[in-house]
């Protein structure tokens, strides 16, 4: 069997890698190709373009790269229409994938979208586009299939693959040993994002917050996982925004950092769900180009931005967005978590419930649904 796939940025590569493990188990000889990253390549995926090409967020940023991204999508479509796969699987990246899927579906190629666009949070108009684009949607959250059914879109709740991959009991002690951290050291993990634009807009505030924290608590240790290709960018920011502060840069190892830390200062996105699955208290923050933010906030349907808060339908962890994401406020929020162990325990218990809800053997459920679409059930 031949499957084409597109995953944008690091979070899509992570989800696609977990899905590919299930696909290979069910169909050992399956061949996969398209756009992806190193986690997909580890399962034999043939990346015609790197997932980094699609790692752009915000209207202004997308416009700057529009010609390149549109050119890649057109070239990929032509290649798939000429050498037709058995099915196309779009992994997240809805702005790229839905248009491509519509073109492929119109030509008779089966299309599957893995990760429902957050029509329940913003841009609900994309639900109608889904009906034209995807033969089936694999949903990470249980409330999504009923929403899609209103627009006559077939969907299956498959759970979240990260809930299967991350243990219910976080391996805190093992992670600290692996990272060379003593059992009683207070640790803050800094996760400013995996895109260049996020590093530019968010990392300076996180680093300044770390400097504030270091002045107030000299015993604190800071871990900052770095995605491939962005280490030099972050290293250039350290002397300007956190001079003299010991911040350990980790090449990857974000899961180890989350398992080892006491609290994380984290950019809104998939990583916040990972932090919740590791039962870690967090401060969610986000900054982007001001024009992009003005456009996006007008289309928001809910008061929450972070996935843990959206899924719990409450502000169980603080969110600091745009102007509210000042280094002083972020540092104050982190200290509040460190100083309130009962509050940390309460949010950890809430995250255990969330973890159980999302743990559904995603790889098996997803491959069952894909087999149904392909008529191989």
QUIJO-V580336 format. One record per backbone hydrogen bond with DSSP energy under -1.0 kcal/mol. NH is the residue of the N-H (numbers start at 1). CO is the residue of the C=O. Records with the same first field share a line. If there is no record, write none. Layout:
# QUIJO-V580336
NH: CO / CO
This chain:
# QUIJO-V580336
3: 31
4: 87
5: 33
6: 89
7: 35
9: 51
13: 9
14: 10
15: 11
16: 12
17: 13
18: 14
19: 15
20: 16
21: 17
22: 18
23: 19
24: 20
25: 21
26: 22
27: 23
30: 27
31: 1
33: 3
34: 46
35: 5
36: 49
41: 37
42: 38
43: 40
44: 41
45: 40
46: 32
48: 34
49: 34
51: 36
53: 50
54: 51
55: 52
56: 54
62: 58
63: 59
64: 60
65: 61
69: 65
70: 66
71: 67
72: 68
73: 69
74: 70
75: 71
76: 72
77: 73
78: 74
79: 75
80: 76
81: 77
82: 78
83: 79
86: 2
88: 110
89: 4
90: 112
91: 6
92: 114
97: 93
98: 94
100: 96
101: 97
102: 98
103: 99
104: 100
105: 101
106: 102
108: 105
109: 104
112: 88
113: 136
114: 90
115: 138
119: 117
121: 118
122: 118
126: 123
127: 124
130: 126
131: 127
133: 129
134: 130
135: 111
136: 111
137: 154
138: 113
139: 156
144: 141
148: 144
149: 145
150: 146
151: 148
152: 149
153: 148
156: 137
158: 139
160: 358
163: 160
165: 161
166: 162
172: 170
175: 171
176: 172
177: 173
178: 174
179: 175
181: 176
185: 182
188: 221
189: 263
190: 223
191: 265
199: 195
200: 196
201: 197
202: 198
203: 198
206: 202
207: 203
208: 204
209: 205
210: 206
211: 207
212: 208
213: 209
214: 210
215: 211
216: 212
217: 213
220: 217
221: 186
223: 188
224: 248
226: 250
230: 227
234: 230
235: 231
236: 232
237: 234
238: 234
241: 237
242: 238
245: 242
248: 222
250: 224
252: 226 / 250
257: 253
258: 254
259: 255
260: 256
261: 257
262: 187
263: 187
264: 281
265: 189
266: 283
267: 191
268: 285
272: 269
274: 270
275: 271
276: 272
277: 273
278: 274
279: 276
280: 275
283: 264
284: 318
285: 266
286: 320
293: 289
294: 290
295: 291
296: 292
297: 293
299: 296
301: 121
310: 306
311: 307
312: 308
313: 309
314: 309
316: 314
320: 284
322: 286
324: 321
325: 322
326: 324
330: 326
331: 327
332: 328
333: 329
334: 330
335: 331
336: 332
337: 333
338: 334
339: 335
340: 337
344: 340
345: 341
346: 342
347: 343
348: 344
349: 345
350: 346
351: 347
352: 348
353: 349
354: 350
355: 351
356: 352
357: 353
358: 354
359: 355
365: 361
366: 362
367: 363
368: 364
369: 365
370: 366
371: 367
372: 368
373: 369
374: 370
376: 371
